Amino acid sequence: MTTLAFLGPEGTFAHAALRELPAAQDATLLPTANVTLAIDAVRAGDADGALVPLENSVEGAVPATLDELANGAPLIIAEETYLHVAFELMARPGTGLAAIRTVATHPHAEAQVRRWLLNNLPNAQVALVGSTAGAAQAVAAGEYDAAVGAAVAGELYALAIVAHDIADNAGAVTRFVLLTRPAPPGPPTGNDRTTIVAYLREDHSGALLEILTEFSARAVNLTRIESRPTKGGIGQYCFSIDCEGHIDDERVGDAIAALHRVCGDVRYLGSYPRRDGMQGDAVIGRADADFVGAREWLRRVRKTGES
């Protein structure tokens, strides 16, 4: 039986996203107190995979996930999924908006409803807890007056909806990734994404440009790039990068191999089907057949001296 870890308890957005994955239908679901513990469960062999948030359309990247992927025992992204996020203000039945003095929620959720809380509950104290479902659980136990989270958490913990869809920015989406221990990637689908972390060999002028040039020269489109401290000292950074395509694609594999030459290290984090749109077509001269043809031409020149 497959075991999949997630940021728990039941009723979090991670739990909702995990339930959408076919791999979770017959799996044992393992709730953990935070993202780090979910990832640790995979590294320790207590879980076969962990679904964790990687980025949000409002708040951007999730630092805890990026840092865990850049450090520690290697993992790969086996799959990604997207969840439309709607926030509810929940309280014990019979609690009105005027009676709310304390509100509990997760830091990423608080950032997405901050303006609503300031406008509607200006005097309420906001407590930041480990998860939105944990906040709902704490409200049910009488520790706080209200919680901000998913509607499913209200149902699970018998809370009433005081205010519906309170996000400051409508239509927020969170991208989740399923992490597993390293394994060969599945075959290319024609609509894939590849994730890596590139570590600078040394801090110097044009270091980032060197990385970007390797992708640009091969017409590989980047869909995300984030700088993160390596934790080795001030000014020491690595770059977490998503690009279109699969490592088995000639131009993507060639770009990553080139990065391995110019960077201090490159950590491959997987190639997997893309869920948020279609991969662009390769430009003239950058398709797989072009790379194969160029290598064959070079082989012939080296062997015969004829072009």
N, C-alpha and C positions, 0 to 999 in steps of 0.2 A: 504493500500500500504506500503510495506517495504521500509525503508530508510536506506541506507548504506553510511557511511562516509569514506573518503579516503584522503590521502595527495594530495592536488590539486595544481594548477588548472588542467583542463583536459589536458591530454598529458603526465602525469608523468608515471613512471614505475608502481606505485601503481594503477593508473587508468587502465593501460593495464592489470595488473594482475587481478583486480576486474572484468573486462569485461569477463574474462575466467570462472568465477564462475557461475554455473547455478542459484544460488540465486540472482544474479545481473540482470538477464535478464529482469525481470518485476519490478525491484526495482527503486526507486528514488535515484539517486546518489548525495551525498552531498560532494562537495570538501571543504577541510579545509586548513588553512595556514601551519599547521605542524602536526606531529604525536600526540602530546599532545592534541591539539584541537579536532582531530578526536576521540580520546578516551574519552575526556570530553563530546562530543556529545552523546555518548552511556550512560555514567553515568547520564547525565542530562535528558535522555529520548528523546532527539532531534533526535536520530538515533537508529535503532534497532541493528545495528552492525557497526563495523569499520574494514576495511582491512588495516593492518599496516605491515611494514617490521620487521622481527624478527632477521634474520641473513643473511649474505652474504658470499659466498664461498671465497671471497678475503679479505674482511674487517672484517669478523667475526660478532659478535652480534651488534645489534643496541641498544645502551645504553638507549635512551629515551623510547623505548618500554619495555625493561627489567625493568626499574625503575617504570614505570607506572603500570606494572603488579604486582610488589612487594609491591606497596604502594597504598593508596587511596581505594575507594570502590571496592570490589572484582569484577572481570570479569572472563570469561572463554574463552578458545579457542574452537570455534565450528568447525573450518575447517582450513586446511592449503593448500597452493598452491605454486608452484615453477615457477619462470619466468627466462628464459635465457635473460641476459642483454647484449645488444650491444649499445655502445656509438657512437654518431655521433657529429662531429663539424659542427655547423649550423650558418649561417649568412644571412644577407639580400642579396637578389639576386644581383649579380655583385661584391660582396666582395671576393677578393682573399686572400690566406693565408698571403701574404706579407703585407696586409693592416690591419691585425688584431692586435690591441694593448691592448684590454681588452677582457677577457673571463669570462662569468658568469656560475656558475653551483652549484649544491648541494654538501655539504662537502663529502658525501659518494661517489659521482660520481668523484669528484676531486681526491680523494685518489686512484681511480682505473684507472685514465688516467694521473697521475702526471708525469710519466717518458716520455710519449708521448709529453706532453705539454712542458716539459723542453727541449726535443730534437728538437721539431719543431717550438715552439713559445717561445724561451728562454727569450725574453724581454717583453712578454705580462704580464699584471697584471691580476691575477685571483681573481674574486669577488665571495664569497660564499653566496649563497642566499637560500631561504627556500625550493625550489624544482627545479628540472631540467626543468619542464614545465614553472615555473615562470621565469626562466632564459631565455627561448626561448621567452616568452611574453615580457620581458624587452628588448631583442635584437630587436624584431619587433617594439618596441616603440622608439628605437634609444638610449637607455641608455647604451648599451654595443655593442661591435663590433661582438661578437660571443658567442654562448652558447654550452655547452656540455650536451647532453640528448638523449632521444629516438627519433627515426625517426618520430614517430607519432606527436611529438611536433612540428617538423619542418613543417609537413603538416598542422597542425592546425593553425599555426601562419605565414604561407606563407614564410618560410625560405628555403634557398638553402643548400644542403649538401656540405660543403667544404672538409671534410675528413670523410671517412666511417670506422666504426668499429675500433676505436682508443684505445681501452682498452689495458692496459699493460699486462693483463693476459687474454688470449682468453678463452671463454667458461664460463664466470662468471655467477653464478646463485644466485638469491635472493629468500629467503623463506619468504612468506607473511602468516600472520595468520588473520583469521576473528574472531574478539572479539565480544562477546555479554554479556548481563547481565547473572548472574548465572542461570543455568537450569540443570536438570538431563542429563547426557551424553546419547548419542544414544547407542544402543546395540553393543557389540564387533563384529568386522568384521573378526578377526583373523590376521589382519595386521594394528595394531593401535599404537598410540603414546600417552603417558600421560605426562603432564607438571605440575610441582609443584615448589614452592619456599620453601626452608627449612631455618629456622632462628635458629642460634645457641642459646642454653640456656645460655651459657657463653663461653668466649674464653679460651680454655685450650688445652694442648697438646693432639693430637689425635682426635680433634673434627671432622675434615673432615673425618678421617678414620672411625669414628663411623657411619657417614652417608653412606659412600661407602660400608661398611660391610653389612648393612641391605639389600642393593641391591645384593651384591655379594653372600651372603649366600643363596639367593633365585634364583640365576642365572638370574637376571633381568639386561638386557644390557642397559647401558646409551648411548644415542646418542648425548647428549650435556650436559655440566656442565659449568656454569659461576659463578664467585664470583662477588658480587656487594656490595658496602658500604650501610649500612642501613641508613646512614645520621645521626646516633645518636652519632658518635664520631669516632676518629681515631682507626682503628683496629677492628671495629664492622662490620661484613659482613653477608650477607645471600647468599644462593646458588640457582641459577635458574637451574633447572634440567629437561631434557627430557629423558624419558626411553621408551623402547619398551613395548608394551602391553597396556591393558585397565584396569581401576580401578576395573572392575568386574572380571578380571582374578585373581584367588586365590593368585598367587605369587606376583602380583603387589599390590593388595589391602593389603596383609599381610605386604609387605615392607613399604608401606606408613603408615599403622597403627603403625608399629614399629618406624618409624621416629617420629611420633607424641608423642611417649613415651620418646624419647631421645633428641628431639629438643625443643627449646623454643616455636616454633609454626611451623605449616606447612600450606601453602596456596595451595589448589588444584586449578589448572588452566585448567582442562579439559582433557578428553580422546576423541580422534578423529581419523578418518582414516589416515593412513600414506601414503604419496604420493611419497616418494623417494626411495622405495625399499621394500623388503619383510622382515617381522619379522622372526627372527630365531625360530626354534622349541625349546620347553622347554626340558631341560636335564632330564635325569632319576631322579625321585624323586621330581621334581619341577613342574610337570603338575598339572592341576586343580584336577584331580582324585586322585593324590597322597596326596594333602592337605586334601581333603574330607575323604579319607581313614584313614589318620593319626588322624584326629579329632574324627572319629568314634572309632578307636582303643583306644584313650585316654579316651573317654566317657565310653567305656566298662570296661577298667581297673579301672577307678574311681568308677564305679557302682558295679562291681563284684569282683574286685581284681585279676581277671584273665587276662592274656595277650594272 
